[in-house]
Amino acid sequence: MNEYNLFHSVVICLKLYEQANKCEKGSFITSTGALATLSGAKTGRSPRDKRIVRDETTEDELWWGKGSPNIEMDEHTFLVNRERAVDYLNSLDKVFVNDQFLNWDPEHRIKVRIVSARAYHALFMHNMCIRPTPEELEDFGTPDFTIYNAGQFPCNRYTHYMTSSTSIDLNLRRREMVILGTQYAGEMKKGLFSVMHYLMPKRQILSLHSGCNMGKDGDVALFFGLSGTGKTTLSTDHNRFLIGDDEHCWSENGVANIEGGCYAKCIDLSREKEPDIWNAIKFGTVLENVVFDEHTREVDYADKSVTENTRAAYPIEYIPNAKIPCVGPHPKNVILLACDAFGVLPPVSKLTLPQTMYHFISGYTALVAGTEEGIKEPQATFSACFGAAFIMLHPTRYAAMLAEKMQKHGTTGWLVNTGWSGGSYGVGQRIKLQYTRKIIDAIHDGSLLKAQYSKTDVFGLEIPDAIDGVPSEILHPENTWPDKKAYRDTLLKLAGLFGNNFDKFVNYKIGKDSKLTAEIQAAGPQF
C-alpha cells in the first residue's frame, strides 16, 4: 500500500471512529487504539435464519435437501424483506456505503457494495474486503453484488418462511443480500463467502475455506481444518509468507486470497501465544464484544461475559509477513487437519487423490464434549469441505474440482492429526505441537515425499516410517496404545462414524454416471 493510499485508508478509519463513538452506544477506543464495539443480542452467526431464493436460476444448480445448509425462500418473500430493509435505511439520517473488491486476482475480481446502518459495520467491511485505491473507486461503476444491512431492524416474524426476527437472505439472480434483525458483522463476511462459492465455480475457479502460506522458494500450501485443529497456528509461520488465513480461490492463475483482512478469535489471546494477532490490534482494528477496563481501556481477553466468540477484524497488511498482493502460484501441498480425540488416526498420512476427495468431503475433527454427568468423551464432528455452512453446490462438485486441479498441477494431499496419541482423550496424550510442526516442515521442504511408507488397514492410509525430529513410535497409532483391543474397537467405531456421515453424499451423481462418486466412496474406511 503506497503512502497516498495509506493516508486515504486512515482518513476513512478516522471518520468511522468518530461516527461510532458519537452515535453507537458501547463503542470505545481501547488502550492500543482499536475500536471496541458491541454487536447486540447476536454475538455469532444465525445459520438457521439464512435463506436463499429458490428459483429457475438456483433450482438445479444449488444443493438442496438432506444435509444441505441451503434453506429456501421464494422471490416474493425476499422482495418483502428487501423493501423493509431499504425503507429502514432510507429513514436514517446517515447510512454507510462501502465499494470494495473480493479476490486479489485482478482477472477474477468481484465488485461489492455494502450499504449499512452502523459505522462499526462499515469499518469492519473496510478491513475485511479488498480496499480500492482512490482511482479504482472513481471508476468503480456498477457492483457485481450488493448487501443491504439493516442491522438491528427486525424482519416481520409473520412473513412467510420467517422463524424469528432475524433473516439473512440471498438472491443470486438479483445479486443481492438483505440482513434484518442482527448486528453481528460476521454475517456480511460469510454471506459474501457463500456468494463466492456460487460465482467462482461458474468460472471453473475453486473457492476454499482454508489458510494459505508460501515459502521463500514459491511453494504454496493450503491448510484445511475445523475449529481447534490448529489451522491458524500452523498456517502462521514466520519462515513463510501469509497469503491469507480463511478464504481463497484456486484458478488457472494460481491461488488468491478472497479477502483484504483477517477475522481472528480473541478469547484468551496473549502476546506470547499469538504475537502477530496481538500486535495487529491497533488503530483501525475492530474489536467485537470484548470487555475492557473503563479507566485504562485495557482489554481483558479472558473475559467471556459477553460471549466466547470475541473477535478482531484488521487489514491483512497488519501482519508483518503477509504477502501483498495476496496471490501465489499453484499449491504444492494440500494439508487436511483433524484433531482426532479418539486417538486412532496417525499424526500424518500421505493421501491418494480419491482419499483427498473423501476426507475433504468428510471434513472431520473430534471435539471433547462434556456430558451432563461431567464425563468427557470425544464427539465426532463432520463439516463438508471444511465449511459446510458456506457451500452452495453439492460437496462432491467442489471435491472433483479440487482433485482435477491437484492432478493437473502435481499437488500432494496430506492428512495431519493434531489430536491424541496412545489412547483416546482422557487416556492418551495430545500430540505435541513441536512434533506437528516438524511434520509440517517435512511436508514443506519435500523430504516427507521421500520417506518409506506403510499402509494401514481399515482407513488404508500411507504412514511414513520415520520423520526427522519426530519419535518413530508415534507415527503408527497402534504402537502407542497399550490396549490393542481397545485401539481396534475405537478404530472401527470411528470408521463407522465416517461411513454413516458419508451416506448422505453417495446418491449424488457427477456427470453421466456415478463412477466418480463410487471412486470417492471406495477411498473411505473399509471394514
Disulfide bonds with the S-S distance in Angstrom:
none
